[in-house]
Amino acid sequence: MIFSRSIAKTSLTAFFFLFSVCFSVAVKAQDGKALFSANCASCHAVHKKLTGPALAGVEDRWPNKENLHSWIRNSAAFLKTGDPYANNLYKEYNSIAMNAFPNLKTEEIDAILAYIKSVPA
């Protein structure tokens, strides 16, 4: 009886451990390059201006990451906050709104930003 409980407890612990490892790997395994290619590359390059600005150093240009995430998800809505950096950027690029990406999760945006940082000059 004690042996059965020990096996059940060990099995249950192993199951939860494996489940949590699999879940965390799925979030960390986002392919930033693929996400960048699918969502950003039509208007942005990492090191040169296209329709939109070059994205190298983008995190350093924004006062905080939450604002950057909000901008990426919906630039038109974020412009309404009156953020000076966002409004100047909008004007610099001929008042052309960036596509909205409300479907991107925080982890996916972070994966894209990590990819941008990883691209050599």
C-alpha positions as CSV (number, residue, x, y, z in Angstrom):
1,M,0.0,0.0,0.0
2,I,2.8,2.4,0.9
3,F,4.6,1.4,-2.2
4,S,1.6,2.1,-4.4
5,R,1.2,5.6,-2.9
6,S,4.8,6.3,-3.5
7,I,4.6,5.3,-7.1
8,A,1.4,7.3,-7.6
9,K,3.0,10.4,-5.9
10,T,6.1,10.1,-8.0
11,S,4.1,9.6,-11.2
12,L,1.9,12.6,-10.5
13,T,4.9,14.8,-9.7
14,A,6.7,13.7,-12.9
15,F,3.6,14.4,-14.9
16,F,3.2,18.0,-13.6
17,F,7.0,18.6,-14.1
18,L,6.9,17.4,-17.7
19,F,3.7,19.4,-18.4
20,S,5.2,22.6,-17.0
21,V,8.5,22.0,-19.0
22,C,6.6,21.4,-22.2
23,F,4.4,24.5,-21.7
24,S,7.4,26.7,-20.9
25,V,9.4,25.4,-23.9
26,A,6.5,26.2,-26.2
27,V,6.5,29.8,-25.1
28,K,10.3,30.1,-25.3
29,A,10.6,28.4,-28.6
30,Q,8.8,31.1,-30.6
31,D,10.6,31.6,-33.8
32,G,11.3,35.4,-33.8
33,K,12.7,35.3,-37.3
34,A,9.6,33.6,-38.7
35,L,7.3,35.9,-36.9
36,F,9.4,38.9,-38.1
37,S,9.2,37.6,-41.7
38,A,5.4,37.0,-41.5
39,N,4.5,40.2,-39.8
40,C,7.1,42.9,-40.1
41,A,9.4,42.3,-43.1
42,S,7.0,43.8,-45.7
43,C,7.5,47.2,-44.3
44,H,10.7,47.0,-42.1
45,A,14.2,45.8,-42.3
46,V,16.5,45.5,-39.3
47,H,19.3,47.8,-40.5
48,K,17.7,50.0,-43.2
49,K,14.7,52.1,-43.7
50,L,11.9,50.8,-46.0
51,T,8.3,51.9,-45.8
52,G,8.9,52.0,-42.0
53,P,12.0,52.7,-39.9
54,A,14.9,50.3,-39.5
55,L,14.2,48.3,-36.4
56,A,17.7,47.9,-35.0
57,G,17.7,49.5,-31.5
58,V,14.0,49.9,-31.5
59,E,13.7,49.0,-27.8
60,D,16.2,51.8,-26.9
61,R,14.1,54.4,-28.8
62,W,10.9,53.7,-26.8
63,P,10.5,55.0,-23.2
64,N,9.2,51.6,-22.1
65,K,8.4,48.2,-23.4
66,E,4.7,48.4,-22.7
67,N,4.3,51.4,-25.0
68,L,6.2,49.6,-27.7
69,H,4.0,46.5,-27.4
70,S,0.9,48.8,-27.5
71,W,2.3,50.5,-30.7
72,I,2.9,47.1,-32.4
73,R,-0.5,45.8,-31.5
74,N,-2.4,48.9,-32.7
75,S,-0.5,52.0,-33.6
76,A,-3.6,54.0,-34.6
77,A,-5.1,53.5,-31.1
78,F,-1.7,54.3,-29.4
79,L,-1.4,57.5,-31.3
80,K,-4.5,58.7,-29.5
81,T,-2.6,58.6,-26.2
82,G,-0.6,61.6,-27.4
83,D,2.7,59.9,-26.9
84,P,5.3,62.4,-28.4
85,Y,7.6,59.7,-29.8
86,A,4.8,57.8,-31.5
87,N,3.3,61.0,-33.0
88,N,6.7,62.2,-34.3
89,L,7.4,58.8,-35.8
90,Y,4.0,58.8,-37.5
91,K,4.6,62.2,-39.0
92,E,8.2,61.3,-40.0
93,Y,6.8,58.4,-42.1
94,N,4.2,60.6,-43.9
95,S,1.3,59.8,-41.5
96,I,1.1,56.3,-42.8
97,A,-0.3,54.1,-40.0
98,M,1.4,50.8,-39.2
99,N,-0.6,47.7,-39.7
100,A,-2.3,46.5,-36.5
101,F,-1.3,43.2,-35.0
102,P,-3.8,42.6,-32.1
103,N,-3.3,38.8,-32.5
104,L,0.4,38.9,-31.4
105,K,0.9,37.7,-27.9
106,T,3.4,39.4,-25.6
107,E,5.8,36.4,-25.9
108,E,5.6,36.6,-29.7
109,I,6.4,40.3,-29.7
110,D,9.3,39.6,-27.4
111,A,10.5,36.9,-29.7
112,I,10.5,39.3,-32.6
113,L,12.4,41.9,-30.6
114,A,14.9,39.3,-29.5
115,Y,15.4,38.4,-33.2
116,I,15.9,42.0,-34.1
117,K,18.6,42.3,-31.4
118,S,20.3,39.2,-32.7
119,V,20.8,40.4,-36.3
120,P,24.4,41.5,-36.8
121,A,25.1,45.0,-38.2
